[in-house]
Amino acid sequence: MIRVDALWLSTRPLDMRAGTETILAQVVRIFGEAQPHHAYLFANRRGTRLKVLVHDGYGVWLANRRLNQGRFQLRPGDGRTGLTRGQFDALILGLPWERLADGGVIRVL
């Protein structure tokens, strides 16, 4: 089993033809470095595909996820954002993961 201590989402679209070395270079460009036991998620422009690069401390793993219907719920941003495990689980299912950020707390009526 691969240990993942932190999950990061790039809000910049990625060409899904990119391989491990290209995505690793993108991680270094956006996040500054590839930390051991961190996972880095990238989506294509249409939001129908995700690639996840995980650094396990010895090397890197690359996984691909595609939705047959719908889109991954992504928002443009400053280039990167941290995710909780719950947000990650919702994101890869195509659910609105941002709503989980505050635990469902209602602040304004």
N, C-alpha and C positions, 0 to 999 in steps of 0.2 A: 504494500500500500504506500502511496506517495503522500508524505506529510505536507500539508499546506497551512501555513500560519497566517498568511495575509492574501487578500484578493484585490486586484486592481483592475479597473476598467479604463481603457483608452476611449475617449469620446471622439477621437479622430478616425475617420473611416480607413480601412485597410484593404488593399487589393488581395483577394483571397487566393490568387496564384502564388503569393509570397510563401517561401519555404522557411525552414527553421532559422537559417542564418539571417535572412532579411528581417524576420520578425524579431529576432534577438537584437539586431541593430536598432529596430524601431523602439524596443523596450528601453535600450540605453539612451536613445535620443529623447524619449518622452519622460521616462521615470528616473533618468540619471544613471541607473545601474540595475543589473538583474540580481536581486537578493535571493539567497538560498531559501527554499521553502516558501516562496511567493509565487502566485499565479497571476498572469497578465492576460486579460481578455481584450480581443479586438473584434470589431464587427465590420461587415462590408457597408457600402454606402446605402444600399436598399434596406439594410437591417434584417436580412433573411438568413445570414450565415454568421457564425462566430468561430474564432480560433482562440485557443487557450494555450499559452506557453507556460510551463511550470519548470522552475529550476529546483532540482531535488538535492542540490549540494554537490553532486558529482557530474551532472550533465543536464540536458534540457529535454523535456517531453513536449510534444505538440499534438493537440487534439482539435478536432473539427466538429462543429454542430450545425445542422441545417434544419430550419423549420419548413415543413411542407405547406403549411397554411399560416397566414399572419406574419407578423414581424416582431423582432426583438424590440422591446421598448427602450429606446436610447434617446438621450438628449444631447444637443451640442453643449460643449462646455469649454473649460480651460485646457483640455487635453487629457486630463486624468481625474479619476475619482476612486476612493476606496470603497469596498463593498463588505458588508457583513455576510456571514454564511447564508442567512435567510434571504438577503437581497440577491445573492448569487443563484440560489435555488430558484427564486422567482424569475430572474432574468433568463436563465437557460430554458425555462419553460415558456417564455414569451409573455409572462405576466408583468403587470406594472410594478416593478421592483422598488421604485422610488417611494412609493407609499409606505414601505416598511421601514423607512429611515428613522422615523420618530416613534415607532412602536404603535402607531395608530392613534396617537394623542390628538384630540381636537382642541385647537387653540383659538380659533376665530369662528364666530357664528354670523 
